[in-house]
Amino acid sequence: MTPAQLFDLSGRTALVTGASRGIGKTMAQTLADAGAEVILAARSKSALEEAAAAITAKGGRARPLVLDVCDETAVTASLASLRDAGNAPDILVNNAGIIERSPLAESRTDAWRNVVDTNLVAPYVLAREAARGMVAKGFGRIVNIASIMALHGKRNAHAYASTKHAIAGLTKALAAELGPSGVTANAICPGYIRTEINVALQTDQAFDASVRTRTPVGRWGETSDLATALLFLCAPASAYVNGHLLVVDGGFTVTH
Ligand SMILES: NC(=O)c1ccc[n+]([C@@H]2O[C@H](COP(=O)([O-])OP(=O)(O)OC[C@H]3O[C@@H](n4cnc5c(N)ncnc54)[C@H](OP(=O)(O)O)[C@@H]3O)[C@@H](O)[C@H]2O)c1
């Protein structure tokens, strides 16, 4: 294969969750740029429509799917409907995620469960339902968006760190089970990427300075910094990469 063919997603359908903004929105654009038809899923209808329209305006193929990833009935029905329409995703990017920051003593169990439902249970349900179509086709790519908090802990982020460690385990288990069917499962572990999820940290001068000094490349990441990692894991180029956690953090974790 030529380098262009190795990264060509023409003829593929990709489902990206959390595509209404931030990392997922950029990832959807990246997959569309590589030739995939992209289904952008999240709860915010107007933001999704805007993101899909931006892709279409650039000549790509995209459509919005209003979906709460925590609604198992809706997730199952959406995937079944895509399969019935002959449009089962070849690529699933489990990106939707939330964080709850609070000291342990002040944390609430319902908030903890909400993080677990969004960051862990939903990716499991989505992988299970998307894998049905992938296994039938003998091809699939599942990419879970984990975090450097899949590798280490952080104060005030116990629920988040727990789910991100667990998504690493889920990724490896999916890789082991689905690999024989031509479906790979990998995860990306981003470092500090400037999005809405961490606006409070970006505007905290001390925290901002610590990210810049503790990250060897000397800056926060941008959503575009994750694009090539995602494309690699979704493309023919990564056929023999399975169960891998790809850290994209400017070197943050190697120095901590
Ligand atoms: N930014 C970072 O530094 C960083 C670092 C490591 C890992 N990550 C991970 O990267 C992923 C994306 O984060 P981000 O920084 O892009 O955050 P973000 O800007 O806050 O975007 C989060 C996305 O998830 C969607 N979402 C949340 N709950 C949902 C639900 N129940 N159903 C459907 N969609 C839902 C949101 O859409 P709606 O609100 O419209 O539903 C939004 O599109 C997350 O898994 C996060 O943990 C981020």
The ligand as an ORCA input file, in Angstrom:
! r2SCAN-3c Opt
* xyz 0 1
  N      -9.220     18.070     27.403
  C      -8.317     17.327     28.011
  O      -7.314     17.824     28.536
  C      -8.477     15.834     28.067
  C      -7.388     15.085     28.518
  C      -7.501     13.718     28.577
  C      -8.651     13.104     28.175
  N      -9.701     13.839     27.740
  C     -10.915     13.116     27.335
  O     -11.287     13.502     26.036
  C     -12.707     13.351     25.893
  C     -13.290     14.638     25.328
  O     -13.030     15.682     26.238
  P     -13.020     17.217     25.824
  O     -11.836     17.801     26.447
  O     -13.240     17.392     24.378
  O     -14.298     17.704     26.663
  P     -15.495     18.695     26.319
  O     -15.026     19.810     25.478
  O     -16.159     18.975     27.616
  O     -16.456     17.778     25.411
  C     -17.110     16.677     25.974
  C     -18.008     16.073     24.912
  O     -18.683     14.941     25.488
  C     -20.068     15.061     25.217
  N     -20.842     14.396     26.253
  C     -20.733     14.508     27.603
  N     -21.656     13.751     28.215
  C     -22.364     13.139     27.222
  C     -23.452     12.238     27.214
  N     -24.032     11.800     28.347
  N     -23.918     11.795     26.029
  C     -23.361     12.232     24.871
  N     -22.319     13.075     24.818
  C     -21.833     13.536     25.984
  C     -20.315     16.575     25.149
  O     -21.440     16.845     24.339
  P     -22.885     17.304     24.865
  O     -22.685     18.114     26.113
  O     -23.426     18.055     23.706
  O     -23.626     16.027     25.099
  C     -19.058     17.027     24.424
  O     -19.207     16.885     23.035
  C     -13.245     12.979     27.281
  O     -13.405     11.573     27.357
  C     -12.116     13.410     28.213
  O     -12.076     12.670     29.398
  C      -9.650     15.196     27.680
*
